């Protein structure tokens, strides 16, 4: 079953990202495909999800897994974004 997709701040797919889904004392660990898709055999319901990928900050959130609505995970890169000096100072 398609659980969701994981991408960076530019909406580019993250391959090899790891997402752990916790429900009570049970947990499932999924790894994203080259397209950023997360596939797994999770029962429908509410979960705590922890996502991480090398070069990106980790994320912890609550998600509801259903068969008809894939969840979108977005991780922010550890690098700098934007200009290092304001563009208007030229």
N, C-alpha and C positions, 0 to 999 in steps of 0.2 A: 504494500500500500504506500502511496506517495504521502509522506508526512509534511513536507514543505521544501523550501529552497533557502539557501544561505548565500549572501553576497556581501561585497564591501560597500563603502559609502558612495561609490560611483555605479552601483547596481551591477558590478561585474561578478560573475559566479566564482565562488571559492571552492576549489577542489581539495579534498583531504581535510576539510574542517571536521571537527569532532563535536557531536552534540549528545549530551547525556540527558535522558528523560527519567525523572524520578516520580514515583507515585507510591506513597507510603514507604514500606520497606523494600520495594522492588525498584529495579532500574534497568534501563536499556541504553546501550551506547551505539550510535549510528555515525557513519563517516560519509561525507558528501561525495557525490560523483563528480566527474569533470564538468558537468552542467550545473553543479551546485545543488542537485536534488538529493533529498534525504528519503530513503526508502526503508521501511521496517514493518515488522508485524506487531504493532502496538495496539492494544485494545482502545476503543474510543473512550475519551474521558479527559479529566483535568490532570496536568502534569506540571512539575517544575522543570524547566529546561536550562541547561548550562552549556553554552557554546564557546568553543575556543579554536584558534587557528594560529600557527606561527606567524609573527609579524603583525598581529592584530590583538586588540584588547578583548578580554573575555566578556561574556554577557550572561546574565541570569534573569530569567523571566518566567511567568506563568503562562501556559498555553492550553488551549482546549483542542484535542486531536479529534478530527472527524474525517469521514471518508470523502466528503464533498468540498472541503475547504482547506487547501494546503496553507500552512503557516509560513510567513516570510520572516527570516532572521537576517539582520544586518549587523555586521561587525565593522568597527572603525579601525583604520590602520594606525600603527604606532608612529608613523612618520608625520612630518609637518604637512599641512595643507595650505594652499593659498600663497600669497606673497610674503616674503620675509620682511619687506619694507613697504610701507604704504605706497601705492601706485600714484597717488596724488601729489607726492613730494618731489616730483621731477622738476 
